[in-house]
Amino acid sequence: MGAQTWRVGSRCLLLLALVGSIRSEGVQSCEEVRKLFQGRLVGPVKGLPDSPRAGPDLQVCTAKKPTCCTKKMEERYQVVARQDMQQVLQTSSSTLKFLISRNAAAFQETLETLIRQAENYTSILFCNTYRNMALEASASTQELFTDVGLYLFGADVNPEEFVNRFFDSLFPLVYNHLINPGVTDSSLEYSECIRMARRDISPFGNIPKRVLGQMGRSLLPSRTFLQALNLGIEVINTTDHLHFSKECGRALLRMQYCPHCQGLALTKPCMGYCLNVLRGCLAHVAELNSHWHVYIRSLEELSDAMHGTYDIEHVLLNFHLLVNDAVMQAHLDGQKLSEQVNKICGRPVRTPTQSPRCSFDGSKEKHGMKISIRNGEETLANRRKEFINSLRLYRTFYGGLADQLCANELDAADGLPCWNGEDIVKSYTQRVVGNGIKAQSGNPEVKVKGTDPVINQIIDKLRHVIQLLQGRSPKPTKWEHHMGSGGGMAEQVSGDCDDEDGCGGSGSGEVKRTLKITDWIPEEMNLSDVKQIHRTDGGSALDTAGAGCTAATETTALTLMGVVMLFPGLW
């Protein structure tokens, strides 16, 4: 052990002697500096000094000794120092950015699949149970789920309006085909009268109200969750492309490339020196830290609350059962409803004709609806939980960014001689300041003035989305729910799950359905445009072909994917 210690000590003494020699005698040739300048900066060597000379025109890399730098080299170094810093920032945030981008794309694609599947369930319900009205119901079914997707992905549509519009359109079909059987030759005015009468005579009982409550409780949190993820990506993109102040640019140049001017191209900065420079340059970014921490915590709270009737999977995949309950309710009350309609709209003139029906492939009819058995670990809720667990590791990302960059990318190893901004030293002796704007008043390396309007703007956006996240998190007892943009409904909703909410099962035998999330997500993706990822139907858990139902619509998915490009995130 003594011999090993002696060898290490000898090497350190030799290194210090070499450094001392460089410091006392200075560099004798600029050849290495010329090579590095040409190779690293892709700059011409013409006009670069072959040997050290006086540099009176240098602005930052000033030294008493002869230098290998010219004013033009110094200007070029300053540009590259900023570029290097941006590259280091982007590298440090790449894992976090990929985590949020990948999951934002996954949640969006899963929601699109859920919407398609819920629409198919509803269309197949009409084909299997109410064939006479299936083709007529397909248009309103498609319109409803298109509006669901528009709302989820940020469009200015009102859930109360599109849910009511669906049941308004459904009532004339139920009236003509079930309450008063036989296809009618009544006028459009008469059908419109029946449609308008729906809200007055309530043929579907309290089911439209239940659907409104469930849609509101589940759609709004999911919409807010997606918007919040998109903002998280925006925050990272903003900090990845910071505009550094003039003071910061000079400090970065002095730290990274001024050693080259003295022929010390392989020297790295001292840790304390690096911290002062980067804590000064990133002082405004560090102000994001407290807001970022609350942002992640609010995402977690909202995710934890999205279960039961707040779970969009549960609501969408059981929607068709509530539709069936609504139709059965109207059918049972048919005599009373017929009298009410006759009183309001009069009696129609009827001409029996052949009603268009779903076309079934007899060889496939026996298959009916095919619902896959789901693994509990593959649900959307569990995927959210897994994402939040990973995201939680980055709660203090912006507060410790400068320290992380110095420790991982920039500073010299412990015990080695290092650059202090002027010379090679054993250790940095200046005071090391903390993170954040207030701590920079005593920074010996970077002067920080005022605030950064870009960072202030992103902080304001974070505050806004935090308010949205916290406002959409259902409380254990009561949650005041505001339905969508464009006005609408405000109702007090009990947080407890009762039969009216649909948790305990409906008259049609409501069950807990969840969508299987397969490993379709690509390992590599374009992070600059995560919203253009689209999924094939290969993993669909509902075999609509098996039911042979031509009334099931096929265009909603394309419509929704197009809409996403128009509404990247409305606040």
Disulfide bonds with the S-S distance in Angstrom:
Cys30-Cys68 2.01
Cys61-Cys258 1.91
Cys69-Cys261 1.94
Cys127-Cys358 2.32
Cys127-Cys549 1.86
Cys193-Cys345 1.98
Cys248-Cys281 2.04
Cys270-Cys418 1.93
Cys274-Cys406 2.10
Cys497-Cys503 1.42
